[in-house]
């Protein structure tokens, strides 16, 4: 709900994206940044002694509103705050194209303990009064200093390992990734033995970003599809499955059956069976993975390079 103020404000949303996270100047791997959960999990194996994390942010606001509105001297202020330590910091981002801002937020390990909320406000001069807030980020990010996996509920784990050296995954040692589940956890396994996979997913190069995001989105689509189907097999008509299965279903069912309540959507699984809704499952998995945007960015990057010379 937008706060009512006695001056014009933006009606549209201001969105914030974390483009990169660097821990002591080392880029965090794919599994520790979740755009769908808007969460960053700051955990590297055997790295409890880090000191500074830098988040590269990109912010966008509806340009047509900005062009038509009575605002001057626009500026975007990114904020980082933590209730537990009563820490607050603000940094002004730089405006690139009209309606877009970018910059970095630094978090120092000594200043924080648990979860840091990263948000921001768009301020402007309105009616000759400077510094008035005309919009706030619609969906803030959470930087979790303790979670291993980029999810606020810690229901899905991500790990790197060589499939060829693992007895449980040796059967798929030539695959780049695989999903395994137990009653307690769902695990996305990334094959460190697959040539080039880790180098691309952890690449800090801007030129690799479109391919990295498209690959990460494809991995996420496969993961959400597998998790949904496994969770759907535990739907018995007696209620919601427990643990991560229930969380996956609650998250994806609104995209499978947007005109149904959650309980009615769950009954659709009982009535149709998981095999009868696979087209809808793929659609919902792509939305969770933000596949259209990631794939679109990859296609645009290919187009920008021009035709290949023979």
Secondary structure as GFF3:
##gff-version 3
##sequence-region A 1 310
A	DSSP	beta_strand	15	23	.	.	.	ID=ss1
A	DSSP	beta_strand	26	27	.	.	.	ID=ss2
A	DSSP	three_ten_helix	30	32	.	.	.	ID=ss3
A	DSSP	beta_strand	33	34	.	.	.	ID=ss4
A	DSSP	beta_strand	39	41	.	.	.	ID=ss5
A	DSSP	beta_strand	52	60	.	.	.	ID=ss6
A	DSSP	alpha_helix	63	68	.	.	.	ID=ss7
A	DSSP	beta_strand	72	82	.	.	.	ID=ss8
A	DSSP	beta_strand	87	95	.	.	.	ID=ss9
A	DSSP	beta_strand	100	108	.	.	.	ID=ss10
A	DSSP	three_ten_helix	109	111	.	.	.	ID=ss11
A	DSSP	beta_strand	115	126	.	.	.	ID=ss12
A	DSSP	beta_strand	129	136	.	.	.	ID=ss13
A	DSSP	beta_strand	141	144	.	.	.	ID=ss14
A	DSSP	beta_strand	156	161	.	.	.	ID=ss15
A	DSSP	three_ten_helix	163	165	.	.	.	ID=ss16
A	DSSP	three_ten_helix	170	172	.	.	.	ID=ss17
A	DSSP	beta_strand	177	181	.	.	.	ID=ss18
A	DSSP	beta_strand	186	191	.	.	.	ID=ss19
A	DSSP	alpha_helix	197	201	.	.	.	ID=ss20
A	DSSP	three_ten_helix	206	208	.	.	.	ID=ss21
A	DSSP	alpha_helix	209	232	.	.	.	ID=ss22
A	DSSP	alpha_helix	243	256	.	.	.	ID=ss23
A	DSSP	alpha_helix	262	272	.	.	.	ID=ss24
A	DSSP	three_ten_helix	274	277	.	.	.	ID=ss25
A	DSSP	alpha_helix	278	289	.	.	.	ID=ss26
A	DSSP	alpha_helix	291	304	.	.	.	ID=ss27
###
